[in-house]
Amino acid sequence: MDLAHRDVMEALNPLCAQVMSVPPESVVPEARLVADLGADSLDVTELEAAVEELFGVSLKAAKTAGVATVGDVADLIVRQRASDDDRRRAVA
């Protein structure tokens, strides 16, 4: 796990725990949002909004097919941030 991914996981852990009302120790990269953490559609919507506020990336605009675990969400955030950085450099 690289530094960017580790930083995202550290910030994502309490966020997921709060949104899904689960203990932080249950929020691990392998935890499935629905099956393991009990997320419903409202939780997913709240998580999307919280991620956008905290990380400045929109998961709604991303390809979220195949995103099932906390680690998948972290990967998507890292990719979105890298993509946003690339776009900013291209414009500058």
C-alpha positions in Angstrom: 0.0 0.0 0.0 1.6 3.3 -1.1 1.6 6.5 1.0 -1.3 8.1 -0.9 -3.5 5.0 -0.4 -2.5 4.7 3.3 -3.4 8.4 3.9 -6.8 7.9 2.2 -7.5 4.8 4.2 -6.6 6.6 7.4 -9.1 9.4 6.6 -11.7 7.0 5.2 -11.8 4.7 8.2 -13.6 7.1 10.7 -15.7 8.4 7.9 -17.1 5.0 7.0 -17.5 4.1 10.6 -19.5 7.2 11.3 -21.7 7.0 8.2 -22.4 3.2 8.6 -22.6 3.3 12.4 -20.0 0.6 12.8 -16.9 0.4 15.0 -13.7 1.8 13.3 -11.9 -1.4 13.7 -14.4 -3.1 11.4 -13.5 -0.7 8.6 -10.7 -2.6 6.9 -9.7 -2.6 3.2 -11.3 -6.0 2.7 -14.7 -5.0 4.4 -17.5 -5.1 1.9 -19.7 -2.0 2.2 -23.0 -3.8 2.0 -22.4 -7.3 3.2 -19.9 -6.6 6.0 -20.6 -3.0 7.1 -24.4 -3.1 6.4 -24.5 -0.1 4.1 -27.8 0.7 2.5 -28.4 3.1 -0.4 -28.7 6.1 2.0 -25.4 5.2 3.6 -23.7 5.0 0.1 -25.2 8.4 -0.8 -24.0 9.9 2.5 -20.5 8.4 2.0 -20.3 9.8 -1.5 -21.2 13.3 -0.2 -18.7 13.0 2.7 -15.9 11.8 0.4 -16.5 14.7 -2.0 -16.3 17.1 1.0 -13.3 15.6 2.6 -11.2 14.6 -0.5 -12.6 17.0 -3.1 -13.4 14.2 -5.6 -16.8 13.1 -6.8 -17.5 9.4 -6.7 -20.7 10.0 -8.6 -18.7 11.1 -11.6 -16.4 8.1 -11.4 -16.9 4.7 -12.7 -18.1 2.9 -9.6 -18.9 -0.4 -11.1 -17.0 -3.0 -9.2 -16.6 -0.9 -6.1 -17.6 -3.2 -3.3 -15.1 -2.8 -0.5 -13.6 0.0 1.6 -10.3 -0.7 -0.3 -12.1 -0.3 -3.6 -13.4 3.1 -2.4 -9.9 4.1 -1.3 -8.5 3.0 -4.7 -11.1 5.0 -6.5 -10.3 8.1 -4.5 -6.6 7.8 -5.2 -7.3 7.4 -8.9 -9.7 10.3 -9.0 -7.2 12.6 -7.2 -4.4 11.6 -9.5 -6.6 12.1 -12.5 -7.7 15.6 -11.2 -4.0 16.4 -10.6 -3.1 15.4 -14.2 -5.9 17.5 -15.6 -4.7 20.6 -13.6 -1.1 20.1 -14.8 -2.3 19.8 -18.4 -4.2 23.1 -18.1 -1.3 25.0 -16.4 
